[in-house]
């Protein structure tokens, strides 16, 4: 289990590598663009032991220089002692999410349902198909009042689909749900962006699509699929298709 925790922690770091990176051992600090939301400015531990207040001070200086509050994110199982150290230094827990993982032997795909088809989006997909996935399904699933997507936005998203894939679930040819798995890295991928249109919720579509995407990822030589979910009951959707909780992703912040 420790090996999987280490690899997921490294995967989360890899996701931020296109941002400004400052190495302040034992942390990597990732800064987003100037107008980025606070959650895009993060320090992530790169080793299992962080015991020194000096290590925190070095990391905090980088945040102060950017006029930002220090914000640290990590898997609790990766660095259990860090939580206590942060509490001793006036950090507050601002978010915690469940991390669930699935391997081929634990996957239990949801049963087939009449009328369901799945559109798989890749870098070769048409702009119309990408816009269906993002505008008609994904964006509207999260925000029923989302503005219409531009071709340039669809093109930018299509270019990100290199080893990752996006999916649109259709019922009788009408989109009902969407999701994706992210870049494949070190035999891992992350399921993200799963959403169902409001009129089709609580009918099993999210569970079906999660199982479909996970099975598809395993066909691409992925060893483990993981996802991050709020502990609000929605995680039961993922448990039904074979995902099991393995850690908690915690975020701490120290206010200016």
BAVO-44632 format. One line per 10 residues: for each residue x, y, z of N, C-alpha, C, O. Coordinates in nm, 2 decimals, padded with zeros to 4 digits. Layout:
REM BAVO-44632
X,Y,Z,X,Y,Z,X,Y,Z,X,Y,Z; ...;
This chain:
REM BAVO-44632
00.08,-00.12,00.00,00.00,00.00,00.00,00.09,00.13,00.00,00.05,00.22,-00.07; 00.20,00.12,00.08,00.29,00.24,00.08,00.33,00.28,-00.06,00.35,00.40,-00.09; 00.37,00.18,-00.14,00.41,00.21,-00.28,00.31,00.28,-00.36,00.34,00.38,-00.43; 00.18,00.24,-00.34,00.07,00.31,-00.42,00.05,00.45,-00.37,00.03,00.54,-00.45; 00.06,00.47,-00.24,00.05,00.60,-00.18,00.16,00.69,-00.23,00.13,00.81,-00.27; 00.28,00.64,-00.24,00.39,00.72,-00.29,00.37,00.76,-00.44,00.40,00.87,-00.48; 00.32,00.66,-00.51,00.30,00.69,-00.66,00.19,00.79,-00.68,00.20,00.87,-00.77; 00.08,00.78,-00.60,-00.03,00.88,-00.62,00.02,01.02,-00.58,-00.02,01.12,-00.64; 00.10,01.03,-00.47,00.15,01.15,-00.43,00.24,01.21,-00.54,00.23,01.33,-00.57; 00.32,01.13,-00.60,00.40,01.18,-00.71,00.32,01.22,-00.83,00.35,01.31,-00.90;
00.21,01.14,-00.86,00.11,01.18,-00.97,00.06,01.32,-00.94,00.05,01.40,-01.04; 00.02,01.35,-00.82,-00.04,01.48,-00.79,00.06,01.59,-00.82,00.02,01.70,-00.87; 00.19,01.56,-00.78,00.29,01.66,-00.81,00.30,01.68,-00.97,00.32,01.79,-01.02; 00.30,01.57,-01.04,00.32,01.57,-01.18,00.21,01.66,-01.25,00.24,01.72,-01.35; 00.09,01.66,-01.19,-00.02,01.73,-01.25,00.01,01.88,-01.25,-00.05,01.95,-01.34; 00.09,01.93,-01.16,00.12,02.07,-01.15,00.24,02.12,-01.22,00.28,02.23,-01.21; 00.31,02.03,-01.30,00.44,02.06,-01.35,00.44,02.16,-01.46,00.55,02.22,-01.50; 00.32,02.20,-01.51,00.32,02.30,-01.61,00.31,02.44,-01.55,00.30,02.54,-01.62; 00.31,02.45,-01.42,00.30,02.58,-01.34,00.44,02.62,-01.30,00.54,02.54,-01.32; 00.46,02.74,-01.25,00.58,02.78,-01.19,00.62,02.69,-01.07,00.54,02.67,-00.98;
00.74,02.63,-01.07,00.78,02.54,-00.97,00.90,02.60,-00.89,01.00,02.63,-00.95; 00.89,02.60,-00.76,01.00,02.64,-00.68,01.03,02.52,-00.58,00.94,02.47,-00.51; 01.15,02.48,-00.58,01.19,02.37,-00.50,01.24,02.42,-00.36,01.34,02.49,-00.36; 01.17,02.39,-00.26,01.21,02.43,-00.12,01.20,02.31,-00.04,01.11,02.29,00.05; 01.30,02.22,-00.05,01.31,02.09,00.01,01.27,02.10,00.16,01.32,02.19,00.23; 01.18,02.01,00.20,01.13,01.89,00.14,00.99,01.92,00.07,00.91,01.83,00.06; 00.97,02.04,00.01,00.85,02.07,-00.06,00.88,02.11,-00.20,00.99,02.17,-00.23; 00.79,02.08,-00.29,00.78,02.15,-00.42,00.66,02.25,-00.41,00.56,02.22,-00.36; 00.69,02.37,-00.46,00.58,02.48,-00.45,00.54,02.51,-00.59,00.62,02.54,-00.68; 00.41,02.50,-00.61,00.35,02.53,-00.75,00.27,02.65,-00.74,00.17,02.66,-00.67;
00.30,02.75,-00.83,00.23,02.88,-00.84,00.16,02.88,-00.97,00.21,02.86,-01.08; 00.03,02.92,-00.97,-00.05,02.93,-01.09,-00.03,03.07,-01.14,00.06,03.15,-01.10; -00.11,03.11,-01.24,-00.10,03.24,-01.30,-00.14,03.35,-01.20,-00.20,03.32,-01.09; -00.12,03.47,-01.23,-00.14,03.58,-01.13,-00.29,03.59,-01.09,-00.31,03.62,-00.97; -00.38,03.55,-01.18,-00.52,03.56,-01.14,-00.58,03.42,-01.10,-00.70,03.40,-01.09; -00.49,03.33,-01.07,-00.53,03.19,-01.03,-00.60,03.19,-00.90,-00.57,03.27,-00.81; -00.69,03.10,-00.88,-00.76,03.08,-00.75,-00.66,03.03,-00.65,-00.56,02.97,-00.69; -00.68,03.05,-00.52,-00.58,03.01,-00.42,-00.55,02.86,-00.43,-00.43,02.82,-00.40; -00.64,02.77,-00.47,-00.61,02.63,-00.47,-00.51,02.59,-00.58,-00.46,02.48,-00.58; -00.48,02.68,-00.67,-00.38,02.65,-00.77,-00.24,02.70,-00.72,-00.14,02.69,-00.80;
-00.23,02.74,-00.60,-00.10,02.78,-00.54,-00.07,02.69,-00.42,-00.14,02.70,-00.32; 00.02,02.59,-00.44,00.03,02.48,-00.34,00.17,02.44,-00.32,00.25,02.45,-00.40; 00.20,02.41,-00.19,00.32,02.34,-00.16,00.28,02.19,-00.14,00.18,02.16,-00.07; 00.36,02.10,-00.19,00.34,01.96,-00.18,00.47,01.89,-00.13,00.57,01.91,-00.19; 00.46,01.82,-00.02,00.58,01.75,00.03,00.63,01.64,-00.07,00.55,01.57,-00.13; 00.76,01.63,-00.08,00.82,01.53,-00.17,00.89,01.42,-00.10,00.96,01.34,-00.16; 00.88,01.42,00.03,00.93,01.31,00.11,00.84,01.28,00.23,00.76,01.36,00.27; 00.85,01.16,00.28,00.76,01.11,00.38,00.78,01.18,00.52,00.69,01.17,00.61; 00.90,01.24,00.54,00.93,01.30,00.67,00.95,01.44,00.66,01.04,01.49,00.60; 00.87,01.52,00.73,00.89,01.67,00.74,00.87,01.70,00.89,00.76,01.70,00.94;
00.98,01.72,00.96,00.98,01.73,01.11,01.03,01.86,01.16,01.01,01.90,01.28; 01.08,01.94,01.07,01.15,02.07,01.11,01.07,02.19,01.09,01.01,02.21,00.98; 01.06,02.28,01.18,01.00,02.41,01.16,01.07,02.49,01.06,01.01,02.57,00.99; 01.21,02.47,01.05,01.29,02.54,00.95,01.24,02.50,00.81,01.24,02.59,00.72; 01.20,02.38,00.79,01.15,02.34,00.66,01.03,02.41,00.62,01.01,02.46,00.51; 00.94,02.44,00.72,00.82,02.51,00.69,00.85,02.66,00.67,00.79,02.72,00.58; 00.95,02.72,00.74,00.98,02.86,00.72,01.03,02.88,00.58,01.00,02.98,00.52; 01.12,02.79,00.53,01.17,02.80,00.40,01.06,02.81,00.29,01.06,02.89,00.20; 00.96,02.72,00.31,00.85,02.71,00.22,00.76,02.83,00.23,00.72,02.89,00.13; 00.74,02.88,00.35,00.65,02.99,00.38,00.71,03.12,00.31,00.63,03.20,00.26;
00.84,03.14,00.32,00.90,03.26,00.26,00.87,03.27,00.11,00.85,03.38,00.06; 00.86,03.16,00.04,00.83,03.16,-00.10,00.69,03.21,-00.12,00.66,03.29,-00.22; 00.60,03.17,-00.04,00.46,03.22,-00.05,00.45,03.37,-00.01,00.38,03.45,-00.08; 00.52,03.41,00.10,00.51,03.55,00.14,00.56,03.64,00.02,00.51,03.75,00.00; 00.67,03.59,-00.05,00.73,03.68,-00.16,00.63,03.69,-00.27,00.64,03.79,-00.35; 00.53,03.60,-00.28,00.43,03.61,-00.39,00.30,03.67,-00.33,00.20,03.68,-00.40; 00.31,03.72,-00.20,00.19,03.79,-00.14,00.08,03.69,-00.13,-00.04,03.73,-00.15; 00.11,03.57,-00.09,00.01,03.46,-00.08,00.02,03.39,00.05,00.13,03.39,00.11; -00.09,03.34,00.10,-00.09,03.26,00.22,-00.04,03.12,00.19,-00.07,03.06,00.09; 00.05,03.07,00.27,00.10,02.93,00.25,-00.01,02.83,00.25,-00.10,02.83,00.34;
-00.01,02.74,00.15,-00.11,02.64,00.14,-00.05,02.51,00.10,00.03,02.50,00.01; -00.07,02.40,00.18,00.00,02.28,00.17,-00.11,02.17,00.14,-00.21,02.16,00.21; -00.08,02.08,00.05,-00.17,01.97,00.02,-00.09,01.84,00.01,00.02,01.83,-00.05; -00.15,01.73,00.07,-00.08,01.60,00.06,-00.17,01.49,00.11,-00.28,01.52,00.16; -00.13,01.37,00.08,-00.21,01.25,00.13,-00.17,01.23,00.27,-00.05,01.22,00.31; -00.27,01.22,00.36,-00.24,01.20,00.50,-00.16,01.07,00.52,-00.08,01.07,00.61; -00.18,00.97,00.45,-00.11,00.84,00.46,00.04,00.85,00.41,00.12,00.77,00.45; 00.06,00.96,00.33,00.20,00.98,00.28,00.29,01.04,00.39,00.41,01.00,00.40; 00.23,01.13,00.47,00.31,01.20,00.57,00.23,01.23,00.69,00.19,01.34,00.72; 00.21,01.12,00.77,00.12,01.14,00.89,00.16,01.24,00.99,00.08,01.31,01.05;
00.29,01.25,01.01,00.35,01.34,01.11,00.33,01.49,01.07,00.33,01.58,01.16; 00.31,01.52,00.94,00.31,01.66,00.90,00.18,01.73,00.95,00.18,01.85,00.98; 00.07,01.65,00.96,-00.05,01.71,01.02,-00.03,01.78,01.15,-00.07,01.89,01.18; 00.03,01.70,01.24,00.06,01.76,01.38,00.15,01.88,01.37,00.13,01.97,01.44; 00.26,01.87,01.29,00.35,01.98,01.28,00.28,02.11,01.23,00.31,02.22,01.28; 00.19,02.09,01.13,00.12,02.21,01.08,00.03,02.27,01.19,00.02,02.39,01.20; -00.04,02.18,01.27,-00.12,02.23,01.37,-00.04,02.31,01.48,-00.10,02.41,01.53; 00.08,02.27,01.50,00.16,02.34,01.60,00.21,02.48,01.54,00.26,02.56,01.62; 00.20,02.50,01.41,00.24,02.62,01.35,00.13,02.70,01.29,00.15,02.78,01.19; 00.01,02.69,01.35,-00.11,02.78,01.32,-00.17,02.76,01.18,-00.23,02.85,01.13;
-00.15,02.64,01.13,-00.22,02.60,01.00,-00.36,02.55,01.03,-00.38,02.48,01.13; -00.45,02.58,00.94,-00.59,02.53,00.96,-00.62,02.44,00.84,-00.59,02.46,00.73; -00.69,02.33,00.88,-00.74,02.24,00.77,-00.86,02.31,00.70,-00.96,02.35,00.76; -00.84,02.33,00.57,-00.94,02.40,00.49,-01.02,02.30,00.39,-01.12,02.34,00.34; -00.96,02.18,00.37,-01.03,02.09,00.29,-00.98,01.95,00.31,-00.86,01.93,00.33; -01.07,01.85,00.30,-01.02,01.71,00.30,-01.12,01.63,00.21,-01.24,01.65,00.21; -01.06,01.55,00.13,-01.13,01.47,00.03,-01.08,01.32,00.04,-00.97,01.29,00.07; -01.18,01.23,00.00,-01.14,01.09,00.00,-01.07,01.06,-00.13,-01.10,01.11,-00.24; -00.96,00.97,-00.11,-00.89,00.92,-00.23,-00.93,00.77,-00.24,-00.91,00.69,-00.14; -00.99,00.73,-00.35,-01.03,00.59,-00.37,-00.96,00.54,-00.49,-00.93,00.61,-00.59;
-00.92,00.41,-00.49,-00.85,00.35,-00.59,-00.91,00.21,-00.64,-00.98,00.15,-00.56; -00.89,00.18,-00.76,-00.94,00.06,-00.82,-00.83,-00.01,-00.90,-00.76,00.05,-00.98; -00.82,-00.14,-00.89,-00.73,-00.23,-00.97,-00.82,-00.32,-01.05,-00.94,-00.34,-01.02; -00.76,-00.38,-01.15,-00.84,-00.47,-01.24,-00.92,-00.58,-01.17,-01.03,-00.61,-01.20; -00.85,-00.63,-01.06,-00.92,-00.74,-00.99,-01.03,-00.70,-00.90,-01.11,-00.78,-00.86; -01.04,-00.57,-00.87,-01.15,-00.52,-00.78,-01.26,-00.45,-00.86,-01.37,-00.42,-00.81; -01.24,-00.43,-00.99,-01.34,-00.36,-01.08,-01.47,-00.44,-01.09,-01.46,-00.56,-01.12; -01.58,-00.38,-01.07,-01.71,-00.44,-01.08,-01.80,-00.35,-01.17,-01.88,-00.28,-01.12; -01.78,-00.36,-01.30,-01.86,-00.27,-01.39,-02.01,-00.28,-01.37,-02.06,-00.39,-01.34; -02.08,-00.17,-01.38,-02.22,-00.16,-01.36,-02.29,-00.24,-01.48,-02.23,-00.24,-01.59;
-02.41,-00.30,-01.46,-02.47,-00.37,-01.56,-02.51,-00.28,-01.68,-02.53,-00.16,-01.67; -02.51,-00.34,-01.80,-02.55,-00.27,-01.92,-02.70,-00.23,-01.91,-02.78,-00.29,-01.84; -02.73,-00.11,-01.97,-02.86,-00.06,-01.97,-02.91,-00.04,-02.12,-02.83,00.01,-02.20; -03.03,-00.07,-02.15,-03.08,-00.05,-02.28,-03.07,00.09,-02.33,-03.10,00.18,-02.25; -03.02,00.11,-02.45,-03.02,00.24,-02.51,-02.89,00.32,-02.48,-02.88,00.44,-02.53; -02.80,00.27,-02.40,-02.68,00.34,-02.37,-02.57,00.32,-02.47,-02.54,00.21,-02.52; -02.50,00.43,-02.51,-02.38,00.42,-02.59,-02.28,00.52,-02.53,-02.32,00.62,-02.46; -02.15,00.50,-02.56,-02.05,00.59,-02.50,-01.96,00.64,-02.61,-01.90,00.56,-02.69; -01.95,00.77,-02.62,-01.86,00.84,-02.71,-01.73,00.86,-02.64,-01.72,00.92,-02.54; -01.62,00.81,-02.70,-01.49,00.83,-02.65,-01.42,00.94,-02.72,-01.41,00.94,-02.85;
-01.37,01.05,-02.65,-01.31,01.16,-02.71,-01.16,01.15,-02.70,-01.10,01.12,-02.59; -01.09,01.18,-02.81,-00.94,01.18,-02.81,-00.89,01.30,-02.88,-00.97,01.39,-02.92; -00.76,01.31,-02.90,-00.70,01.42,-02.97,-00.75,01.42,-03.12,-00.73,01.52,-03.19; -00.80,01.31,-03.17,-00.84,01.30,-03.31,-00.99,01.33,-03.33,-01.04,01.32,-03.44; -01.07,01.35,-03.22,-01.21,01.37,-03.23,-01.24,01.50,-03.29,-01.16,01.60,-03.29; -01.36,01.51,-03.35,-01.41,01.63,-03.42,-01.44,01.74,-03.31,-01.47,01.70,-03.20; -01.44,01.86,-03.35,-01.47,01.97,-03.26,-01.62,01.96,-03.21,-01.65,01.99,-03.10; -01.70,01.92,-03.30,-01.84,01.90,-03.26,-01.86,01.80,-03.15,-01.94,01.82,-03.06; -01.79,01.69,-03.16,-01.80,01.59,-03.06,-01.74,01.64,-02.93,-01.79,01.61,-02.82; -01.63,01.71,-02.93,-01.57,01.77,-02.81,-01.66,01.87,-02.75,-01.68,01.87,-02.63;
-01.72,01.95,-02.83,-01.82,02.05,-02.77,-01.94,01.98,-02.71,-01.99,02.03,-02.61; -01.98,01.87,-02.77,-02.09,01.79,-02.71,-02.05,01.75,-02.57,-02.13,01.75,-02.47; -01.93,01.69,-02.56,-01.88,01.64,-02.43,-01.86,01.75,-02.33,-01.90,01.73,-02.21; -01.81,01.86,-02.37,-01.78,01.97,-02.27,-01.90,02.06,-02.25,-01.93,02.09,-02.14; -01.96,02.11,-02.36,-02.07,02.21,-02.34,-02.20,02.14,-02.31,-02.26,02.18,-02.20; -02.25,02.05,-02.39,-02.38,02.00,-02.37,-02.39,01.91,-02.24,-02.50,01.89,-02.18; -02.28,01.85,-02.20,-02.28,01.75,-02.09,-02.20,01.80,-01.97,-02.26,01.82,-01.86; -02.07,01.81,-01.99,-01.98,01.83,-01.87,-02.01,01.97,-01.81,-02.04,01.97,-01.69; -02.01,02.08,-01.88,-02.03,02.21,-01.83,-02.17,02.22,-01.77,-02.19,02.27,-01.66; -02.27,02.18,-01.84,-02.41,02.19,-01.80,-02.43,02.10,-01.68,-02.52,02.13,-01.59;
-02.36,01.99,-01.67,-02.38,01.90,-01.55,-02.33,01.97,-01.42,-02.39,01.95,-01.32; -02.23,02.06,-01.43,-02.18,02.13,-01.32,-02.25,02.26,-01.30,-02.27,02.31,-01.19; -02.29,02.32,-01.41,-02.35,02.46,-01.41,-02.46,02.47,-01.52,-02.43,02.49,-01.63; -02.59,02.45,-01.48,-02.69,02.46,-01.58,-02.70,02.59,-01.66,-02.76,02.60,-01.77; -02.63,02.69,-01.61,-02.63,02.83,-01.68,-02.50,02.86,-01.74,-02.47,02.98,-01.77; -02.42,02.76,-01.77,-02.29,02.78,-01.83,-02.30,02.85,-01.97,-02.40,02.82,-02.04; -02.21,02.94,-02.00,-02.21,03.00,-02.13,-02.17,02.91,-02.24,-02.09,02.81,-02.21; -02.21,02.94,-02.36,-02.17,02.85,-02.47,-02.02,02.85,-02.50,-01.96,02.95,-02.49; -01.97,02.73,-02.53,-01.83,02.71,-02.55,-01.78,02.76,-02.69,-01.86,02.74,-02.78; -01.67,02.83,-02.69,-01.61,02.87,-02.82,-01.53,02.76,-02.88,-01.49,02.67,-02.81;
-01.52,02.76,-03.02,-01.44,02.66,-03.09,-01.29,02.66,-03.03,-01.23,02.55,-03.02; -01.24,02.78,-03.00,-01.10,02.78,-02.95,-01.09,02.71,-02.81,-00.99,02.64,-02.79; -01.19,02.71,-02.73,-01.19,02.64,-02.60,-01.19,02.49,-02.63,-01.12,02.41,-02.56; -01.27,02.45,-02.72,-01.28,02.30,-02.75,-01.15,02.26,-02.81,-01.11,02.14,-02.78; -01.09,02.34,-02.90,-00.96,02.30,-02.96,-00.85,02.29,-02.85,-00.77,02.19,-02.86; -00.85,02.38,-02.76,-00.75,02.37,-02.65,-00.77,02.24,-02.57,-00.67,02.18,-02.53; -00.89,02.21,-02.54,-00.92,02.09,-02.46,-00.88,01.97,-02.54,-00.82,01.87,-02.49; -00.91,01.96,-02.67,-00.88,01.85,-02.75,-00.73,01.82,-02.75,-00.68,01.71,-02.76; -00.65,01.93,-02.75,-00.50,01.91,-02.75,-00.45,01.85,-02.62,-00.34,01.79,-02.62; -00.53,01.85,-02.51,-00.48,01.79,-02.39,-00.51,01.64,-02.39,-00.45,01.57,-02.30;
-00.58,01.59,-02.48,-00.62,01.45,-02.48,-00.51,01.37,-02.56,-00.53,01.33,-02.67; -00.40,01.35,-02.49,-00.29,01.28,-02.54,-00.29,01.13,-02.50,-00.33,01.04,-02.58; -00.27,01.11,-02.37,-00.29,00.97,-02.32,-00.42,00.97,-02.23,-00.47,00.86,-02.21; -00.47,01.08,-02.19,-00.60,01.08,-02.12,-00.71,01.08,-02.23,-00.69,01.10,-02.35; -00.83,01.05,-02.18,-00.95,01.04,-02.27,-01.07,01.10,-02.20,-01.08,01.10,-02.07; -01.16,01.15,-02.27,-01.29,01.20,-02.22,-01.40,01.12,-02.28,-01.39,01.06,-02.39; -01.51,01.11,-02.21,-01.62,01.02,-02.24,-01.76,01.10,-02.23,-01.78,01.17,-02.14; -01.85,01.07,-02.32,-01.98,01.12,-02.32,-02.08,01.00,-02.32,-02.07,00.92,-02.41; -02.16,00.98,-02.21,-02.25,00.87,-02.21,-02.38,00.92,-02.27,-02.43,01.03,-02.23; -02.44,00.85,-02.36,-02.57,00.89,-02.43,-02.67,00.78,-02.40,-02.65,00.66,-02.39;
-02.79,00.83,-02.38,-02.91,00.74,-02.37,-03.00,00.78,-02.48,-03.05,00.89,-02.50; -03.02,00.67,-02.57,-03.10,00.69,-02.69,-03.05,00.81,-02.77,-03.13,00.89,-02.82; -02.92,00.82,-02.78,-02.85,00.92,-02.86,-02.85,01.06,-02.80,-02.79,01.15,-02.86; -02.90,01.08,-02.68,-02.90,01.20,-02.61,-02.79,01.20,-02.50,-02.79,01.10,-02.42; -02.70,01.30,-02.49,-02.60,01.30,-02.38,-02.67,01.31,-02.24,-02.76,01.39,-02.22; -02.62,01.22,-02.15,-02.67,01.23,-02.01,-02.56,01.25,-01.91,-02.59,01.29,-01.80; -02.44,01.21,-01.94,-02.33,01.22,-01.84,-02.20,01.23,-01.91,-02.18,01.19,-02.03; -02.09,01.28,-01.84,-01.96,01.29,-01.90,-01.86,01.28,-01.79,-01.88,01.29,-01.67; -01.74,01.24,-01.84,-01.62,01.23,-01.74,-01.50,01.21,-01.82,-01.50,01.20,-01.95; -01.39,01.19,-01.75,-01.26,01.16,-01.82,-01.16,01.10,-01.73,-01.18,01.10,-01.61;
-01.06,01.03,-01.79,-00.95,01.00,-01.71,-00.83,01.08,-01.76,-00.81,01.11,-01.88; -00.74,01.12,-01.67,-00.64,01.22,-01.70,-00.52,01.15,-01.76,-00.52,01.03,-01.79; -00.41,01.22,-01.78,-00.29,01.17,-01.83,-00.25,01.04,-01.76,-00.25,01.03,-01.64; -00.20,00.94,-01.84,-00.14,00.82,-01.78,00.00,00.85,-01.74,00.08,00.89,-01.82; 00.03,00.82,-01.61,00.17,00.85,-01.56,00.21,00.74,-01.46,00.14,00.72,-01.36; 00.32,00.68,-01.49,00.37,00.57,-01.40,00.27,00.46,-01.37,00.25,00.42,-01.26; 00.19,00.43,-01.47,00.09,00.32,-01.46,-00.03,00.36,-01.39,-00.12,00.28,-01.36; -00.05,00.49,-01.36,-00.17,00.54,-01.29,-00.25,00.64,-01.38,-00.19,00.70,-01.47; -00.37,00.66,-01.35,-00.45,00.77,-01.41,-00.56,00.80,-01.31,-00.59,00.72,-01.22; -00.61,00.92,-01.32,-00.71,00.98,-01.23,-00.84,01.00,-01.30,-00.84,01.07,-01.41;
-00.95,00.95,-01.26,-01.08,00.98,-01.31,-01.12,01.11,-01.25,-01.11,01.14,-01.13; -01.17,01.20,-01.34,-01.21,01.34,-01.29,-01.32,01.39,-01.38,-01.36,01.34,-01.48; -01.38,01.50,-01.33,-01.48,01.57,-01.41,-01.61,01.49,-01.43,-01.68,01.52,-01.53; -01.64,01.39,-01.35,-01.76,01.31,-01.37,-01.89,01.39,-01.33,-01.89,01.44,-01.22; -01.98,01.40,-01.42,-02.10,01.48,-01.39,-02.22,01.42,-01.47,-02.20,01.36,-01.58; -02.34,01.43,-01.42,-02.46,01.38,-01.48,-02.55,01.50,-01.50,-02.57,01.58,-01.40; -02.62,01.51,-01.61,-02.72,01.62,-01.63,-02.83,01.60,-01.53,-02.87,01.49,-01.49; -02.89,01.71,-01.48,-02.98,01.71,-01.36,-03.09,01.62,-01.38,-03.13,01.55,-01.29; -03.15,01.61,-01.50,-03.27,01.53,-01.52,-03.24,01.38,-01.52,-03.34,01.30,-01.52; -03.11,01.34,-01.52,-03.08,01.20,-01.53,-03.00,01.15,-01.41,-02.95,01.04,-01.41;
-03.00,01.23,-01.30,-02.93,01.19,-01.18,-03.00,01.08,-01.10,-03.13,01.06,-01.12; -02.93,01.00,-01.02,-02.98,00.90,-00.94,-03.05,00.79,-01.02,-03.15,00.73,-00.97; -03.00,00.76,-01.14,-03.05,00.65,-01.22,-02.94,00.55,-01.26,-02.96,00.46,-01.34; -02.82,00.57,-01.20,-02.72,00.47,-01.22,-02.62,00.51,-01.33,-02.53,00.43,-01.36; -02.64,00.62,-01.39,-02.55,00.66,-01.51,-02.41,00.69,-01.46,-02.31,00.66,-01.53; -02.39,00.76,-01.35,-02.26,00.79,-01.30,-02.18,00.66,-01.27,-02.06,00.65,-01.30; -02.24,00.56,-01.21,-02.18,00.44,-01.18,-02.14,00.37,-01.30,-02.03,00.31,-01.32; -02.23,00.36,-01.40,-02.20,00.30,-01.53,-02.08,00.36,-01.60,-01.99,00.29,-01.64; -02.08,00.49,-01.61,-01.97,00.56,-01.68,-01.84,00.55,-01.60,-01.74,00.53,-01.67; -01.84,00.55,-01.47,-01.72,00.53,-01.40,-01.66,00.40,-01.43,-01.54,00.38,-01.45;
-01.74,00.29,-01.42,-01.69,00.16,-01.45,-01.64,00.15,-01.60,-01.54,00.08,-01.62; -01.71,00.21,-01.69,-01.67,00.21,-01.83,-01.54,00.27,-01.85,-01.45,00.22,-01.92; -01.52,00.39,-01.79,-01.40,00.47,-01.81,-01.28,00.39,-01.74,-01.17,00.38,-01.80; -01.31,00.33,-01.63,-01.20,00.26,-01.56,-01.16,00.13,-01.64,-01.04,00.11,-01.65; -01.26,00.06,-01.69,-01.22,-00.06,-01.77,-01.14,-00.02,-01.90,-01.05,-00.08,-01.94; -01.18,00.10,-01.95,-01.11,00.15,-02.07,-00.97,00.18,-02.04,-00.88,00.15,-02.11; -00.95,00.24,-01.92,-00.81,00.28,-01.88,-00.73,00.15,-01.86,-00.61,00.15,-01.90; -00.79,00.05,-01.80,-00.71,-00.08,-01.78,-00.67,-00.13,-01.92,-00.56,-00.20,-01.93; -00.75,-00.11,-02.02,-00.71,-00.16,-02.16,-00.60,-00.09,-02.21,-00.54,-00.13,-02.31; -00.57,00.03,-02.15,-00.45,00.11,-02.20,-00.33,00.09,-02.11,-00.24,00.17,-02.10;
-00.33,-00.03,-02.05,-00.21,-00.07,-01.96,-00.20,00.01,-01.84,-00.09,00.03,-01.78; -00.31,00.07,-01.79,-00.31,00.13,-01.65,-00.31,00.03,-01.55,-00.39,-00.07,-01.56; -00.23,00.04,-01.44,-00.23,-00.06,-01.33,-00.34,-00.02,-01.22,-00.40,-00.11,-01.17; -00.35,00.11,-01.20,-00.44,00.15,-01.09,-00.51,00.28,-01.14,-00.44,00.37,-01.19; -00.64,00.29,-01.12,-00.72,00.41,-01.14,-00.76,00.47,-01.01,-00.81,00.39,-00.92; -00.74,00.60,-00.99,-00.78,00.66,-00.86,-00.87,00.78,-00.89,-00.87,00.83,-01.00; -00.94,00.82,-00.79,-01.02,00.94,-00.80,-01.02,01.01,-00.66,-01.00,00.95,-00.56; -01.06,01.14,-00.66,-01.07,01.22,-00.54,-01.22,01.26,-00.53,-01.27,01.32,-00.62; -01.28,01.23,-00.42,-01.42,01.26,-00.40,-01.44,01.32,-00.26,-01.38,01.29,-00.16; -01.54,01.41,-00.25,-01.59,01.46,-00.12,-01.66,01.35,-00.05,-01.73,01.27,-00.10;
-01.64,01.35,00.08,-01.71,01.25,00.17,-01.85,01.30,00.20,-01.88,01.33,00.32; -01.93,01.30,00.10,-02.07,01.35,00.11,-02.17,01.25,00.07,-02.29,01.28,00.05; -02.13,01.13,00.05,-02.22,01.02,00.01,-02.21,00.99,-00.14,-02.24,00.88,-00.18; -02.16,01.08,-00.22,-02.14,01.05,-00.36,-02.03,00.95,-00.39,-02.03,00.88,-00.49; -01.94,00.93,-00.28,-01.84,00.83,-00.30,-01.89,00.69,-00.31,-01.82,00.60,-00.36; -02.02,00.67,-00.27,-02.08,00.54,-00.28,-02.10,00.49,-00.42,-02.10,00.37,-00.45; -02.11,00.59,-00.51,-02.12,00.56,-00.65,-01.99,00.48,-00.70,-02.00,00.38,-00.77; -01.88,00.53,-00.65,-01.75,00.47,-00.69,-01.73,00.34,-00.62,-01.67,00.24,-00.67; -01.77,00.33,-00.49,-01.76,00.20,-00.42,-01.83,00.09,-00.49,-01.78,-00.03,-00.50; -01.94,00.12,-00.55,-02.03,00.02,-00.62,-01.96,-00.05,-00.73,-01.99,-00.16,-00.77;
-01.86,00.02,-00.80,-01.80,-00.04,-00.91,-01.65,-00.08,-00.88,-01.57,-00.11,-00.97; -01.62,-00.09,-00.75,-01.49,-00.15,-00.71,-01.39,-00.06,-00.66,-01.27,-00.10,-00.63; -01.41,00.07,-00.64,-01.32,00.16,-00.58,-01.32,00.15,-00.43,-01.42,00.13,-00.37; -01.20,00.16,-00.37,-01.19,00.14,-00.23,-01.11,00.26,-00.17,-01.01,00.31,-00.23; -01.15,00.32,-00.05,-01.08,00.43,00.01,-00.94,00.38,00.05,-00.92,00.28,00.11; -00.84,00.47,00.02,-00.70,00.43,00.06,-00.63,00.55,00.14,-00.53,00.52,00.20; -00.69,00.67,00.13,-00.62,00.78,00.19,-00.72,00.90,00.19,-00.82,00.90,00.13; -00.67,01.01,00.26,-00.75,01.13,00.26,-00.65,01.24,00.20,-00.54,01.25,00.25; -00.70,01.32,00.11,-00.62,01.43,00.06,-00.66,01.55,00.14,-00.77,01.60,00.14; -00.56,01.60,00.21,-00.58,01.72,00.30,-00.51,01.84,00.25,-00.41,01.84,00.19;
-00.58,01.96,00.28,-00.52,02.09,00.24,-00.52,02.18,00.37,-00.63,02.19,00.43; -00.41,02.23,00.40,-00.39,02.32,00.51,-00.35,02.46,00.46,-00.28,02.47,00.36; -00.39,02.56,00.54,-00.36,02.70,00.50,-00.32,02.78,00.62,-00.38,02.76,00.73; -00.22,02.87,00.61,-00.18,02.96,00.71,-00.21,03.10,00.66,-00.15,03.14,00.57; -00.30,03.17,00.73,-00.35,03.30,00.68,-00.24,03.41,00.70,-00.16,03.40,00.79; -00.24,03.50,00.60,-00.15,03.62,00.61,-00.18,03.70,00.74,-00.11,03.80,00.76;
